[in-house]
Amino acid sequence: MTLDAAADRIMTRCDELAAISALPDGILRAYLTEEHQRHNALAAAWMAEVGMETWQDAAGNQCARLEGREPGLPALIIASHLDTVPDAGRYDGIMGVLLGIETVRLLAPYAKDLPFAVEIIAFADEEGTRFGATLLGSRAMAGTWDPAWWEAVDAEGISMAQAFWDFGLDPEKVDDAARAPEDLVGYLEAHIEQGPSLEAADRALGLVSSIAGARRFRLAILGEARHAGGTPYERRRDALVGAAQAVLDVERIGRERGVIATVGQLETRPGAVNVVPGEADFSLDLRAESDELRDTAWQEIHAALSRFCAQRSLELVVEEIHAASTVGCSPRMTRALAAGVAATGDADPITLYSRAGHDAMAMAAVTEIGMLFTRCEDGISHHPEENVISADVALALQALQEAVWVLAREHGERAGR
């Protein structure tokens, strides 16, 4: 089997998975739904096809295992996710799972030479589309499931606990999905970059140094709603003016400090065309290569917003709704992936930090992680125009296979074999 043929099969199977959708025109696969059942069944069939033992775990993740030189050895996990955002592309997450399956296809004839098992995991919920909380599948596997999630409800008012029962899972057994550190060798994840850096550098592949932790806030600026025609400018306490300045300050400080700072939602109240807005509610998402950079930027943003509100007799209200620490990739796993990229002909791989979150963030709580990025056209992701080319997929498969053998040699040497 050639790498090109395997890459073509991955591309075809991405199309097959894209046909599993809750949308008549577009892609949507959410947690604990009929589409989840269907994509797990299809992935399980492909995993079994390459000689793996398959099972669905207590959190709904689709799992498979190829034994090494003897049964019961610790496992190297290769994983990503099969769920999507609404109106998604067909490669985010999906390509990583299929690369794992094709890696096993290449490894299977030589399994007796492996000093560890290889497991492929198709995580059930990375995106958080249905219940809001993200990385659910990988957090269950990492043993960091939050019991507060049972009370989360979807758009139809169905609780996560009820959705578990409806799907055929027992909420009381979700901890059975957790893995012990001593049972794992490490974790590798291949993923599209979801950004333009590799394309701009004319590189097919890149190494990931760290995955940016995010802080998210709900912000409100409170002023006074008054008649637009009857209220002079000097008497106005216009909350939207405060929010508009906040958006400009967020972008300015983000650019100056080298962090990703985004206002994605903005709503005014009372929202009438002839009323000065008395309240403006908006979101803020902050990400950076390190927690220190991100937190320093937040302090500067908060200070700038507070100053402007004081000048305009406005009140600033801040609620932090999410915080996740930046996660660094393991030097050992990254060295193995670097050797893999070098095997494709790129002796000096480019290194990037991931501005988006990934399942690897959660798995870092239980084992060493490494991530490989693949170029995507124009950096577009979470969109129907998301695109990769088969030649890059073939290179990613080559790199991933070589990384496994590098880790196998290192592991065998440590074991004295």
Sequence and secondary structure as in RCSB ss.txt:
>XXXX:A:sequence
MTLDAAADRIMTRCDELAAISALPDGILRAYLTEEHQRHNALAAAWMAEVGMETWQDAAGNQCARLEGREPGLPA
LIIASHLDTVPDAGRYDGIMGVLLGIETVRLLAPYAKDLPFAVEIIAFADEEGTRFGATLLGSRAMAGTWDPAWW
EAVDAEGISMAQAFWDFGLDPEKVDDAARAPEDLVGYLEAHIEQGPSLEAADRALGLVSSIAGARRFRLAILGEA
RHAGGTPYERRRDALVGAAQAVLDVERIGRERGVIATVGQLETRPGAVNVVPGEADFSLDLRAESDELRDTAWQE
IHAALSRFCAQRSLELVVEEIHAASTVGCSPRMTRALAAGVAATGDADPITLYSRAGHDAMAMAAVTEIGMLFTR
CEDGISHHPEENVISADVALALQALQEAVWVLAREHGERAGR
>XXXX:A:secstr
  HHHHHHHHHHHHHHHHT  SSSSS    TTSHHHHHHHHHHHHHHHHTT EEEE TTS EEEEE  SSTT  E
EEEEEE    TT  S TTHHHHHHHHHHHHHHGGGGGG SSEEEEEEES SS TTTS   HHHHHHHT   GGGG
G B TTS BHHHHHHHHT  GGGGGGG   GGGEEEEEEEEE SSSHHHHHT SEEEEEEE  EEEEEEEEE   
EETTTS GGG   HHHHHHHHHHHHHHHHHHHT EEE   EEEES  TTEE SEEEEEEEEE SSHHHHHHHHHH
HHHHHHHHHHHTT EEEEEEEEE   EE  HHHHHHHHHHHHHTT SS EEEEESS  HHHHHTTTS EEEEEE 
 GGG  SSTT    HHHHHHHHHHHHHHHHHHHHHHHHHTT 
